[in-house]
C-alpha cells in the first residue's frame, strides 16, 4: 500500500500527516477506534520517558479504517499519564 509513497521515507514527519498521505493513496480514513489502557511503565519505558517507575502511563492503541472497514493505520502510543488530557466528542443520537 505504501510502496513508493512518502510513507516509506525515514524521518519523524510526513508532510500533511499519515492520514493525508493515506488519503492521497486512496485510503481515506472515515473511522478510528482507540483503546486506552492505564498501566505501570516497563523499566525501558520509564527510562525512555524519564519518569519514576511508580508513575503510570497511557498505552493508546489506535486503528484507522476506510469506509469499507479496511484497517489502514495502526499506531501505539505510550505516554506518561500525568501529562495527557483526553477529550472526545461524539454524537449521542
N, C-alpha and C positions, 0 to 999 in steps of 0.2 A: 504494500500500500504506500509506503513512504519512499520507495526506491527512486533515487534521482531528485528528490524534493529537498526543500530547506530543512525538513525534519531529520535528515541524515547528517547535517553539518554539526560538527562538535562545537560546543560553546554553551554558555548559560542562557542566551537569549535567542528567541526566534522572532523575527520581525512580525508584529501583529499577534504573536502568541500561537500556541499549539492549536487552539480552536479555529483560528483564522486559516492557518496552514492546512488543516484537515478539510475545512470547508472548500478551500481553493482546489483541493484534490477530489472533490465530490463527496466528501464525508461530513456534511454539516451535522452538528450535534443539536438535537432537539430536547434531550432529556439527560439528566445526570442523577446518579444515586451516590450518596456519601454515607459511609458507615464511620462513626466517630467513637473511638474507644479510649477511655482514660485508663492509664496503667502506669506502673513504675517504669522508669527507663532501664534499658540494659546498661551494663558497665560502659560499653562502647558509645552508646547514645549519650549518657551522662557526661563522658569525657568530651565528645564532639560538640555537645550543646553547652558545655561549660556550666553545668548545673549539678547540684547535690543529688546523689542517688536517692535521697529521701523525697525529692520533688516528684511530681507526676508529669507525664507527657500525654499529649493527644496524638493518637495514631489515626490519621484521616485517610480512609480508603475511598477513592473517587473513581467512578465508572461513567464515562460519557457515551451516549448512544445516539445513533442516527434514527430517522423516522421509521426505518424498517426494524429497529431494535438491535442492530449490529453494534457491539461494543467496539469503539474506535480509540478511546483514550482511557488508560488505566494508570492512576498515579497513587502513590502512597506518600504521605507527608507526616513526619514526626516532628512535633514542636513542643516546647515547654508549655504546660497547661496554663501557667500563671501569666503568660504573655499574650494570650489569644482571647478574643471575644468573637463568638459565633452568632450571627444574626441571619435568620431565614424568613423569607416572606413567601407565602403560598396561599392559593385560593382555598376557601372553605366551602364553596358551592359550585 
